[in-house]
Amino acid sequence: MKRKMTLVLLKFLFIIVVTNEDYQKTESQIFFINKINDTIIYPNKQEEFEVIIALVVCGDRVKQALVAIKSAIIFQKSSKLRFIVLCELHLQNELSNDLETMKYMSHHSFTYQILNVSFPKENEKTWKNLFEPCSAQRLFLPNILINESKVLYIDTDVLFLNEISDIWSHWNSMNSSHICAMAPDEATKHKFYNLSCKYNYGYGACSFMMCKDAEQDGVSLLHGFGRSFTLNKVPPFRKLYLAFSNYEIGTNVHENLSKPLESALKKTINSTCGSAWKALMKRMNILFPKRENYIQKITEIRIAQ
């Protein structure tokens, strides 16, 4: 089989997907309860699929990467989840220890592997320090992850705010004619497979332009570029990052994450992007409803069955 490579980009190569095989559509049939995070799951009739997420960790990005990983675990729903982390050698023990803790707290809901960062020997120093430290590593993933058929690449300054299968499902709309796909940080039309701006929602989408898809459907991925997670120049983004950072995996998501987070976001309504709090919370409130609404929904499902 001839090898194919597909790049899915969210701004600066935000997501990279590599494939050398075809894929099939799946269809949701029934509900069941996820005992890990107390949410409703729509499992596929076909065999459970695996989502593989790759990211690169260098310098001071370990904590930020762990928060990104935590958000993916929270929103994994029924899919199998595996992380491939390319990391500098001196950071690997710290990263491995934290991932083992998260794995235990989430009842082994994911697997992971840690690889050394690797650049071509020619101009290795230049490649490693291009843009942010190690950010050019993503360009070489097709050559490094040669045994993977599909890989979803994310930057470390990303938070999932919707089930990860939402992005993974775009494989169903792509075909052999696609070379790349992008989710721009503005609503524009181009001659490539174009993902919605709700998959690359940065402060530009809520400060000087509009992302109608996010307002209607909710934000799926939040991109904290420009260090808007670690600095307080976009208060709602900072609140989101801190809430996910402080959330303890395995505990009730509504009570310990979405409920206090919504309260915190409402207090930022007069700040940059403060008016976007409904779009930021929309998917989370649907997936992790109040306990009484959740029980009512489960009861309705069981009666229907």
Helices and strands as residue ranges (DSSP letters): E 4-9, E 17-19, E 32-34, E 39-41, E 50-57, H 62-74, E 80-87, G 89-91, H 92-105, E 111-116, H 124-128, G 135-140, H 141-144, E 152-153, E 158-160, H 165-168, G 169-173, E 180-182, E 193-194, G 197-199, H 204-207, H 212-217, E 221-223, G 225-227, H 235-246, H 253-253, I 254-258, H 259-266, G 274-276, H 277-287, H 291-304
